Amino acid sequence: MAETLNYGFDHKEITELLIRKQGIHEGLWSIYLEFGLAGGNVNTGLPDDPNLMPAAIVPITRIGIQKVDQPTPLTVDAAQVNPVKAKTGKVQSAKKRKD
């Protein structure tokens, strides 16, 4: 059996992972990417072509999540993917003890 060398994730999976990593339990969230822009002269990549061509270089400088008001196909509901876990044990919250 071949060794797995990489794993791929879609946009919603990355959003879910980041929601869990940040401990977010509510709200609608979407992935966002920040891009940089640079220019340079690059080889055309064609065999036997020594020419350089002006080119734009667009690196991804940051990946994050942002809270949104309306759902989209990229939106993840934090309450569904990272619900607050019910506390267990004999200690009751102050609200329950008053009742």
MODELLER restraints for C-alpha pairs under 7 A, 6 or more apart:
rsr = mdl.restraints
at = mdl.atoms
rsr.add(forms.Gaussian(group=physical.xy_distance, feature=features.Distance(at['CA:11:A'], at['CA:31:A']), mean=6.65, stdev=0.5))
rsr.add(forms.Gaussian(group=physical.xy_distance, feature=features.Distance(at['CA:11:A'], at['CA:74:A']), mean=6.77, stdev=0.5))
rsr.add(forms.Gaussian(group=physical.xy_distance, feature=features.Distance(at['CA:12:A'], at['CA:74:A']), mean=5.91, stdev=0.5))
rsr.add(forms.Gaussian(group=physical.xy_distance, feature=features.Distance(at['CA:12:A'], at['CA:76:A']), mean=6.58, stdev=0.5))
rsr.add(forms.Gaussian(group=physical.xy_distance, feature=features.Distance(at['CA:15:A'], at['CA:30:A']), mean=6.28, stdev=0.5))
rsr.add(forms.Gaussian(group=physical.xy_distance, feature=features.Distance(at['CA:15:A'], at['CA:31:A']), mean=5.50, stdev=0.5))
rsr.add(forms.Gaussian(group=physical.xy_distance, feature=features.Distance(at['CA:15:A'], at['CA:65:A']), mean=6.42, stdev=0.5))
rsr.add(forms.Gaussian(group=physical.xy_distance, feature=features.Distance(at['CA:15:A'], at['CA:76:A']), mean=6.89, stdev=0.5))
rsr.add(forms.Gaussian(group=physical.xy_distance, feature=features.Distance(at['CA:16:A'], at['CA:76:A']), mean=6.81, stdev=0.5))
rsr.add(forms.Gaussian(group=physical.xy_distance, feature=features.Distance(at['CA:16:A'], at['CA:81:A']), mean=6.48, stdev=0.5))
rsr.add(forms.Gaussian(group=physical.xy_distance, feature=features.Distance(at['CA:19:A'], at['CA:78:A']), mean=6.58, stdev=0.5))
rsr.add(forms.Gaussian(group=physical.xy_distance, feature=features.Distance(at['CA:20:A'], at['CA:82:A']), mean=6.01, stdev=0.5))
rsr.add(forms.Gaussian(group=physical.xy_distance, feature=features.Distance(at['CA:24:A'], at['CA:78:A']), mean=6.36, stdev=0.5))
rsr.add(forms.Gaussian(group=physical.xy_distance, feature=features.Distance(at['CA:25:A'], at['CA:78:A']), mean=5.08, stdev=0.5))
rsr.add(forms.Gaussian(group=physical.xy_distance, feature=features.Distance(at['CA:25:A'], at['CA:79:A']), mean=5.05, stdev=0.5))
rsr.add(forms.Gaussian(group=physical.xy_distance, feature=features.Distance(at['CA:25:A'], at['CA:82:A']), mean=5.50, stdev=0.5))
rsr.add(forms.Gaussian(group=physical.xy_distance, feature=features.Distance(at['CA:25:A'], at['CA:83:A']), mean=5.57, stdev=0.5))
rsr.add(forms.Gaussian(group=physical.xy_distance, feature=features.Distance(at['CA:25:A'], at['CA:84:A']), mean=6.10, stdev=0.5))
rsr.add(forms.Gaussian(group=physical.xy_distance, feature=features.Distance(at['CA:26:A'], at['CA:77:A']), mean=6.97, stdev=0.5))
rsr.add(forms.Gaussian(group=physical.xy_distance, feature=features.Distance(at['CA:26:A'], at['CA:78:A']), mean=4.80, stdev=0.5))
rsr.add(forms.Gaussian(group=physical.xy_distance, feature=features.Distance(at['CA:26:A'], at['CA:79:A']), mean=4.76, stdev=0.5))
rsr.add(forms.Gaussian(group=physical.xy_distance, feature=features.Distance(at['CA:27:A'], at['CA:67:A']), mean=6.78, stdev=0.5))
rsr.add(forms.Gaussian(group=physical.xy_distance, feature=features.Distance(at['CA:27:A'], at['CA:77:A']), mean=5.92, stdev=0.5))
rsr.add(forms.Gaussian(group=physical.xy_distance, feature=features.Distance(at['CA:27:A'], at['CA:78:A']), mean=5.62, stdev=0.5))
rsr.add(forms.Gaussian(group=physical.xy_distance, feature=features.Distance(at['CA:27:A'], at['CA:79:A']), mean=6.89, stdev=0.5))
rsr.add(forms.Gaussian(group=physical.xy_distance, feature=features.Distance(at['CA:28:A'], at['CA:67:A']), mean=5.73, stdev=0.5))
rsr.add(forms.Gaussian(group=physical.xy_distance, feature=features.Distance(at['CA:28:A'], at['CA:68:A']), mean=5.54, stdev=0.5))
rsr.add(forms.Gaussian(group=physical.xy_distance, feature=features.Distance(at['CA:28:A'], at['CA:69:A']), mean=6.73, stdev=0.5))
rsr.add(forms.Gaussian(group=physical.xy_distance, feature=features.Distance(at['CA:28:A'], at['CA:71:A']), mean=6.81, stdev=0.5))
rsr.add(forms.Gaussian(group=physical.xy_distance, feature=features.Distance(at['CA:28:A'], at['CA:75:A']), mean=6.17, stdev=0.5))
rsr.add(forms.Gaussian(group=physical.xy_distance, feature=features.Distance(at['CA:28:A'], at['CA:76:A']), mean=5.63, stdev=0.5))
rsr.add(forms.Gaussian(group=physical.xy_distance, feature=features.Distance(at['CA:28:A'], at['CA:77:A']), mean=4.64, stdev=0.5))
rsr.add(forms.Gaussian(group=physical.xy_distance, feature=features.Distance(at['CA:28:A'], at['CA:78:A']), mean=6.24, stdev=0.5))
rsr.add(forms.Gaussian(group=physical.xy_distance, feature=features.Distance(at['CA:29:A'], at['CA:65:A']), mean=6.26, stdev=0.5))
rsr.add(forms.Gaussian(group=physical.xy_distance, feature=features.Distance(at['CA:29:A'], at['CA:66:A']), mean=5.46, stdev=0.5))
rsr.add(forms.Gaussian(group=physical.xy_distance, feature=features.Distance(at['CA:29:A'], at['CA:67:A']), mean=4.46, stdev=0.5))
rsr.add(forms.Gaussian(group=physical.xy_distance, feature=features.Distance(at['CA:29:A'], at['CA:68:A']), mean=5.64, stdev=0.5))
rsr.add(forms.Gaussian(group=physical.xy_distance, feature=features.Distance(at['CA:29:A'], at['CA:75:A']), mean=5.41, stdev=0.5))
rsr.add(forms.Gaussian(group=physical.xy_distance, feature=features.Distance(at['CA:29:A'], at['CA:76:A']), mean=5.25, stdev=0.5))
rsr.add(forms.Gaussian(group=physical.xy_distance, feature=features.Distance(at['CA:29:A'], at['CA:77:A']), mean=6.42, stdev=0.5))
rsr.add(forms.Gaussian(group=physical.xy_distance, feature=features.Distance(at['CA:30:A'], at['CA:65:A']), mean=5.37, stdev=0.5))
rsr.add(forms.Gaussian(group=physical.xy_distance, feature=features.Distance(at['CA:30:A'], at['CA:66:A']), mean=5.47, stdev=0.5))
rsr.add(forms.Gaussian(group=physical.xy_distance, feature=features.Distance(at['CA:30:A'], at['CA:67:A']), mean=6.52, stdev=0.5))
rsr.add(forms.Gaussian(group=physical.xy_distance, feature=features.Distance(at['CA:30:A'], at['CA:68:A']), mean=6.88, stdev=0.5))
rsr.add(forms.Gaussian(group=physical.xy_distance, feature=features.Distance(at['CA:30:A'], at['CA:74:A']), mean=5.73, stdev=0.5))
rsr.add(forms.Gaussian(group=physical.xy_distance, feature=features.Distance(at['CA:30:A'], at['CA:75:A']), mean=4.72, stdev=0.5))
rsr.add(forms.Gaussian(group=physical.xy_distance, feature=features.Distance(at['CA:30:A'], at['CA:76:A']), mean=6.28, stdev=0.5))
rsr.add(forms.Gaussian(group=physical.xy_distance, feature=features.Distance(at['CA:31:A'], at['CA:64:A']), mean=5.77, stdev=0.5))
rsr.add(forms.Gaussian(group=physical.xy_distance, feature=features.Distance(at['CA:31:A'], at['CA:65:A']), mean=4.32, stdev=0.5))
rsr.add(forms.Gaussian(group=physical.xy_distance, feature=features.Distance(at['CA:31:A'], at['CA:66:A']), mean=6.34, stdev=0.5))
rsr.add(forms.Gaussian(group=physical.xy_distance, feature=features.Distance(at['CA:32:A'], at['CA:63:A']), mean=5.99, stdev=0.5))
rsr.add(forms.Gaussian(group=physical.xy_distance, feature=features.Distance(at['CA:32:A'], at['CA:64:A']), mean=5.29, stdev=0.5))
rsr.add(forms.Gaussian(group=physical.xy_distance, feature=features.Distance(at['CA:32:A'], at['CA:65:A']), mean=5.45, stdev=0.5))
rsr.add(forms.Gaussian(group=physical.xy_distance, feature=features.Distance(at['CA:32:A'], at['CA:66:A']), mean=6.62, stdev=0.5))
rsr.add(forms.Gaussian(group=physical.xy_distance, feature=features.Distance(at['CA:33:A'], at['CA:60:A']), mean=6.76, stdev=0.5))
rsr.add(forms.Gaussian(group=physical.xy_distance, feature=features.Distance(at['CA:33:A'], at['CA:62:A']), mean=5.82, stdev=0.5))
rsr.add(forms.Gaussian(group=physical.xy_distance, feature=features.Distance(at['CA:33:A'], at['CA:63:A']), mean=4.69, stdev=0.5))
rsr.add(forms.Gaussian(group=physical.xy_distance, feature=features.Distance(at['CA:33:A'], at['CA:64:A']), mean=6.39, stdev=0.5))
rsr.add(forms.Gaussian(group=physical.xy_distance, feature=features.Distance(at['CA:34:A'], at['CA:60:A']), mean=5.94, stdev=0.5))
rsr.add(forms.Gaussian(group=physical.xy_distance, feature=features.Distance(at['CA:34:A'], at['CA:61:A']), mean=5.58, stdev=0.5))
rsr.add(forms.Gaussian(group=physical.xy_distance, feature=features.Distance(at['CA:34:A'], at['CA:62:A']), mean=5.06, stdev=0.5))
rsr.add(forms.Gaussian(group=physical.xy_distance, feature=features.Distance(at['CA:34:A'], at['CA:63:A']), mean=6.46, stdev=0.5))
rsr.add(forms.Gaussian(group=physical.xy_distance, feature=features.Distance(at['CA:35:A'], at['CA:58:A']), mean=6.30, stdev=0.5))
rsr.add(forms.Gaussian(group=physical.xy_distance, feature=features.Distance(at['CA:35:A'], at['CA:59:A']), mean=5.73, stdev=0.5))
rsr.add(forms.Gaussian(group=physical.xy_distance, feature=features.Distance(at['CA:35:A'], at['CA:60:A']), mean=4.59, stdev=0.5))
rsr.add(forms.Gaussian(group=physical.xy_distance, feature=features.Distance(at['CA:35:A'], at['CA:61:A']), mean=5.35, stdev=0.5))
rsr.add(forms.Gaussian(group=physical.xy_distance, feature=features.Distance(at['CA:36:A'], at['CA:58:A']), mean=5.49, stdev=0.5))
rsr.add(forms.Gaussian(group=physical.xy_distance, feature=features.Distance(at['CA:36:A'], at['CA:59:A']), mean=5.33, stdev=0.5))
rsr.add(forms.Gaussian(group=physical.xy_distance, feature=features.Distance(at['CA:36:A'], at['CA:60:A']), mean=6.36, stdev=0.5))
rsr.add(forms.Gaussian(group=physical.xy_distance, feature=features.Distance(at['CA:36:A'], at['CA:61:A']), mean=6.09, stdev=0.5))
rsr.add(forms.Gaussian(group=physical.xy_distance, feature=features.Distance(at['CA:37:A'], at['CA:56:A']), mean=6.93, stdev=0.5))
rsr.add(forms.Gaussian(group=physical.xy_distance, feature=features.Distance(at['CA:37:A'], at['CA:57:A']), mean=5.83, stdev=0.5))
rsr.add(forms.Gaussian(group=physical.xy_distance, feature=features.Distance(at['CA:37:A'], at['CA:58:A']), mean=4.78, stdev=0.5))
rsr.add(forms.Gaussian(group=physical.xy_distance, feature=features.Distance(at['CA:37:A'], at['CA:59:A']), mean=6.75, stdev=0.5))
rsr.add(forms.Gaussian(group=physical.xy_distance, feature=features.Distance(at['CA:38:A'], at['CA:56:A']), mean=5.85, stdev=0.5))
rsr.add(forms.Gaussian(group=physical.xy_distance, feature=features.Distance(at['CA:38:A'], at['CA:57:A']), mean=5.00, stdev=0.5))
rsr.add(forms.Gaussian(group=physical.xy_distance, feature=features.Distance(at['CA:38:A'], at['CA:58:A']), mean=6.43, stdev=0.5))
rsr.add(forms.Gaussian(group=physical.xy_distance, feature=features.Distance(at['CA:39:A'], at['CA:55:A']), mean=5.66, stdev=0.5))
rsr.add(forms.Gaussian(group=physical.xy_distance, feature=features.Distance(at['CA:39:A'], at['CA:56:A']), mean=4.56, stdev=0.5))
rsr.add(forms.Gaussian(group=physical.xy_distance, feature=features.Distance(at['CA:39:A'], at['CA:57:A']), mean=5.59, stdev=0.5))
rsr.add(forms.Gaussian(group=physical.xy_distance, feature=features.Distance(at['CA:40:A'], at['CA:54:A']), mean=5.74, stdev=0.5))
rsr.add(forms.Gaussian(group=physical.xy_distance, feature=features.Distance(at['CA:40:A'], at['CA:55:A']), mean=5.46, stdev=0.5))
rsr.add(forms.Gaussian(group=physical.xy_distance, feature=features.Distance(at['CA:40:A'], at['CA:56:A']), mean=6.57, stdev=0.5))
rsr.add(forms.Gaussian(group=physical.xy_distance, feature=features.Distance(at['CA:41:A'], at['CA:52:A']), mean=5.66, stdev=0.5))
rsr.add(forms.Gaussian(group=physical.xy_distance, feature=features.Distance(at['CA:41:A'], at['CA:53:A']), mean=5.20, stdev=0.5))
rsr.add(forms.Gaussian(group=physical.xy_distance, feature=features.Distance(at['CA:41:A'], at['CA:54:A']), mean=4.44, stdev=0.5))
rsr.add(forms.Gaussian(group=physical.xy_distance, feature=features.Distance(at['CA:41:A'], at['CA:55:A']), mean=5.83, stdev=0.5))
rsr.add(forms.Gaussian(group=physical.xy_distance, feature=features.Distance(at['CA:42:A'], at['CA:52:A']), mean=5.12, stdev=0.5))
rsr.add(forms.Gaussian(group=physical.xy_distance, feature=features.Distance(at['CA:42:A'], at['CA:53:A']), mean=5.42, stdev=0.5))
rsr.add(forms.Gaussian(group=physical.xy_distance, feature=features.Distance(at['CA:42:A'], at['CA:54:A']), mean=6.45, stdev=0.5))
rsr.add(forms.Gaussian(group=physical.xy_distance, feature=features.Distance(at['CA:42:A'], at['CA:55:A']), mean=6.49, stdev=0.5))
rsr.add(forms.Gaussian(group=physical.xy_distance, feature=features.Distance(at['CA:43:A'], at['CA:50:A']), mean=6.96, stdev=0.5))
rsr.add(forms.Gaussian(group=physical.xy_distance, feature=features.Distance(at['CA:43:A'], at['CA:51:A']), mean=6.14, stdev=0.5))
rsr.add(forms.Gaussian(group=physical.xy_distance, feature=features.Distance(at['CA:43:A'], at['CA:52:A']), mean=4.61, stdev=0.5))
rsr.add(forms.Gaussian(group=physical.xy_distance, feature=features.Distance(at['CA:43:A'], at['CA:53:A']), mean=6.31, stdev=0.5))
rsr.add(forms.Gaussian(group=physical.xy_distance, feature=features.Distance(at['CA:44:A'], at['CA:51:A']), mean=6.72, stdev=0.5))
rsr.add(forms.Gaussian(group=physical.xy_distance, feature=features.Distance(at['CA:44:A'], at['CA:52:A']), mean=6.27, stdev=0.5))
rsr.add(forms.Gaussian(group=physical.xy_distance, feature=features.Distance(at['CA:44:A'], at['CA:53:A']), mean=6.49, stdev=0.5))
